[in-house]
Amino acid sequence: MKIFLTGHSGSLGRLLTESLYAAGDEVIALVHKSYGNAFVDGAVAESVTGSLTDVDSYKDHLTGVQAVIHSAWRFRRDPIQEYER
């Protein structure tokens, strides 16, 4: 299955990518522009550098995708405050 995954730069996203790859899925990973390809490895068929808030940075990579897994989130303030909220 061809899957578009957001949040690959995070720990959850990387674990999901590894699991999907092990299951034989093709993963297209959205990697936040501030990370570049620092977290991209062999489990990713294609990496897309962009941002969730910039649809133009990834919309062309959704063609032929059979599923989308959204594992990204945005920090607007301190993560502990965000969690406690």
GROMACS elastic network, one bead per residue, 0.5 to 0.9 nm:
[ bonds ]
;  ai    aj funct       b0    kb
    1    24     6  0.76688   500
    1    26     6  0.60234   500
    1    27     6  0.83999   500
    1    65     6  0.79760   500
    1    66     6  0.64466   500
    1    67     6  0.78097   500
    2    25     6  0.61059   500
    2    27     6  0.61251   500
    2    28     6  0.75121   500
    2    64     6  0.72913   500
    2    65     6  0.51132   500
    2    66     6  0.54915   500
    2    67     6  0.67989   500
    2    68     6  0.88979   500
    3    20     6  0.86427   500
    3    25     6  0.71248   500
    3    26     6  0.60715   500
    3    27     6  0.50157   500
    3    28     6  0.60614   500
    3    29     6  0.83442   500
    3    62     6  0.88389   500
    3    65     6  0.56193   500
    3    66     6  0.59812   500
    3    68     6  0.56623   500
    3    69     6  0.72501   500
    4    26     6  0.85653   500
    4    27     6  0.59874   500
    4    29     6  0.59284   500
    4    30     6  0.74145   500
    4    61     6  0.81732   500
    4    62     6  0.69636   500
    4    65     6  0.64427   500
    4    66     6  0.81080   500
    4    67     6  0.63799   500
    4    69     6  0.63165   500
    4    70     6  0.83525   500
    5     8     6  0.66274   500
    5    13     6  0.74020   500
    5    16     6  0.85453   500
    5    17     6  0.77982   500
    5    27     6  0.67870   500
    5    28     6  0.61007   500
    5    30     6  0.60617   500
    5    31     6  0.89623   500
    5    67     6  0.85457   500
    5    68     6  0.58604   500
    5    70     6  0.59913   500
    5    71     6  0.70924   500
    5    72     6  0.85975   500
    6     9     6  0.84558   500
    6    13     6  0.71373   500
    6    28     6  0.86787   500
    6    29     6  0.60740   500
    6    31     6  0.71009   500
    6    32     6  0.86957   500
    6    52     6  0.78901   500
    6    68     6  0.79378   500
    6    69     6  0.64037   500
    6    71     6  0.54458   500
    6    72     6  0.53524   500
    6    73     6  0.88734   500
    7    10     6  0.56080   500
    7    11     6  0.84686   500
    7    12     6  0.76509   500
    7    13     6  0.51235   500
    7    14     6  0.80222   500
    7    29     6  0.76197   500
    7    30     6  0.64036   500
    7    31     6  0.64962   500
    7    32     6  0.74668   500
    7    69     6  0.88719   500
    7    70     6  0.69074   500
    7    73     6  0.71980   500
    8    11     6  0.75648   500
    8    12     6  0.74965   500
    8    14     6  0.52224   500
    8    15     6  0.85117   500
    8    16     6  0.81595   500
    8    17     6  0.71922   500
    8    29     6  0.58488   500
    8    30     6  0.62660   500
    8    31     6  0.57624   500
    8    32     6  0.81891   500
    8    39     6  0.75553   500
    8    40     6  0.80073   500
    8    71     6  0.75608   500
    8    72     6  0.75333   500
    9    12     6  0.84418   500
    9    13     6  0.63671   500
    9    14     6  0.65764   500
    9    29     6  0.88040   500
    9    30     6  0.82240   500
    9    31     6  0.58089   500
    9    32     6  0.68971   500
    9    35     6  0.71712   500
    9    37     6  0.88044   500
    9    38     6  0.81259   500
    9    39     6  0.58064   500
    9    40     6  0.79504   500
    9    72     6  0.84494   500
   10    13     6  0.52368   500
   10    14     6  0.62322   500
   10    15     6  0.87206   500
   10    39     6  0.86594   500
   10    71     6  0.82076   500
   10    72     6  0.74074   500
   11    14     6  0.52455   500
   11    15     6  0.62912   500
   11    16     6  0.86716   500
   12    15     6  0.51888   500
   12    16     6  0.61462   500
   12    17     6  0.85805   500
   12    71     6  0.68497   500
   12    72     6  0.86037   500
   13    16     6  0.50835   500
   13    17     6  0.60818   500
   13    18     6  0.86593   500
   13    29     6  0.87379   500
   13    70     6  0.86656   500
   13    71     6  0.58762   500
   13    72     6  0.74752   500
   14    17     6  0.50398   500
   14    18     6  0.62514   500
   14    19     6  0.86772   500
   14    39     6  0.80036   500
   14    40     6  0.87469   500
   15    18     6  0.51903   500
   15    19     6  0.62389   500
   15    20     6  0.86029   500
   16    19     6  0.51128   500
   16    20     6  0.60267   500
   16    21     6  0.84361   500
   16    71     6  0.87313   500
   17    20     6  0.51676   500
   17    21     6  0.59931   500
   17    22     6  0.84920   500
   17    25     6  0.89803   500
   17    27     6  0.67214   500
   17    29     6  0.81249   500
   17    43     6  0.65048   500
   17    44     6  0.70588   500
   18    21     6  0.51461   500
   18    22     6  0.61108   500
   18    23     6  0.86546   500
   18    43     6  0.60232   500
   18    44     6  0.84598   500
   19    22     6  0.51043   500
   19    23     6  0.62789   500
   19    24     6  0.88293   500
   19    25     6  0.88135   500
   20    23     6  0.50476   500
   20    24     6  0.64505   500
   20    25     6  0.52834   500
   20    26     6  0.75075   500
   20    27     6  0.72502   500
   20    43     6  0.83572   500
   21    24     6  0.51043   500
   21    25     6  0.51644   500
   21    26     6  0.65320   500
   21    27     6  0.70121   500
   21    43     6  0.55076   500
   21    44     6  0.75673   500
   21    45     6  0.89339   500
   22    25     6  0.74096   500
   22    43     6  0.81794   500
   26    43     6  0.83208   500
   26    44     6  0.72560   500
   26    45     6  0.58727   500
   26    46     6  0.84648   500
   27    43     6  0.73835   500
   27    44     6  0.53019   500
   27    45     6  0.54217   500
   27    46     6  0.67670   500
   27    47     6  0.84326   500
   28    44     6  0.62454   500
   28    45     6  0.58479   500
   28    47     6  0.56892   500
   28    48     6  0.72023   500
   28    61     6  0.78730   500
   28    62     6  0.87294   500
   28    65     6  0.86785   500
   29    40     6  0.83264   500
   29    44     6  0.65763   500
   29    45     6  0.79944   500
   29    46     6  0.63457   500
   29    48     6  0.59585   500
   29    49     6  0.83965   500
   30    33     6  0.89512   500
   30    46     6  0.88278   500
   30    47     6  0.60605   500
   30    49     6  0.59626   500
   30    50     6  0.65429   500
   30    51     6  0.76102   500
   30    52     6  0.83439   500
   30    58     6  0.73962   500
   31    34     6  0.83458   500
   31    35     6  0.68405   500
   31    36     6  0.66727   500
   31    37     6  0.71679   500
   31    39     6  0.81161   500
   31    40     6  0.81250   500
   31    47     6  0.66421   500
   31    48     6  0.58608   500
   31    50     6  0.61787   500
   31    51     6  0.74916   500
   32    35     6  0.56009   500
   32    36     6  0.66796   500
   32    37     6  0.88655   500
   32    48     6  0.83574   500
   32    49     6  0.57995   500
   32    50     6  0.52168   500
   32    51     6  0.53507   500
   32    52     6  0.79972   500
   33    36     6  0.53038   500
   33    37     6  0.86197   500
   33    48     6  0.88374   500
   33    49     6  0.51949   500
   33    51     6  0.63212   500
   34    49     6  0.86865   500
   34    50     6  0.85189   500
   34    51     6  0.89430   500
   35    38     6  0.58678   500
   35    39     6  0.75136   500
   35    49     6  0.84070   500
   36    39     6  0.78547   500
   36    40     6  0.85452   500
   36    49     6  0.63240   500
   36    50     6  0.87135   500
   37    40     6  0.51724   500
   37    41     6  0.84720   500
   37    47     6  0.76799   500
   37    48     6  0.89131   500
   37    49     6  0.76954   500
   38    41     6  0.85872   500
   40    43     6  0.78577   500
   40    44     6  0.65722   500
   40    46     6  0.89063   500
   40    47     6  0.70793   500
   41    44     6  0.59434   500
   41    45     6  0.88871   500
   42    45     6  0.72731   500
   44    47     6  0.65983   500
   48    57     6  0.77490   500
   48    58     6  0.65166   500
   48    61     6  0.77552   500
   49    57     6  0.72177   500
   49    58     6  0.77758   500
   50    53     6  0.85702   500
   50    54     6  0.68642   500
   50    55     6  0.83223   500
   50    56     6  0.85555   500
   50    57     6  0.50951   500
   50    58     6  0.65747   500
   51    54     6  0.51987   500
   51    55     6  0.73595   500
   51    57     6  0.67846   500
   51    58     6  0.79975   500
   52    55     6  0.63702   500
   52    57     6  0.83654   500
   52    58     6  0.84013   500
   52    72     6  0.81843   500
   52    73     6  0.87490   500
   52    74     6  0.87531   500
   53    56     6  0.89210   500
   53    57     6  0.89079   500
   54    57     6  0.55791   500
   54    58     6  0.76756   500
   55    58     6  0.57221   500
   55    59     6  0.57330   500
   56    59     6  0.54729   500
   56    60     6  0.75243   500
   57    60     6  0.78275   500
   57    61     6  0.87848   500
   58    61     6  0.54789   500
   58    62     6  0.71663   500
   59    62     6  0.55499   500
   59    63     6  0.79778   500
   60    63     6  0.63919   500
   61    64     6  0.82733   500
   61    65     6  0.80588   500
   62    65     6  0.53807   500
   62    66     6  0.87735   500
   62    68     6  0.87641   500
   63    66     6  0.88489   500
   65    68     6  0.74259   500
   70    73     6  0.85298   500
   75    78     6  0.70738   500
   75    79     6  0.64976   500
   75    82     6  0.76723   500
   76    79     6  0.81474   500
   76    82     6  0.79063   500
   77    80     6  0.85433   500
   77    81     6  0.70264   500
   77    82     6  0.66378   500
   78    81     6  0.53147   500
   78    82     6  0.62463   500
   78    83     6  0.87518   500
   79    83     6  0.60775   500
   79    84     6  0.85655   500
   80    83     6  0.50609   500
   80    84     6  0.61229   500
   80    85     6  0.84809   500
   81    84     6  0.51253   500
   81    85     6  0.60211   500
   82    85     6  0.51869   500
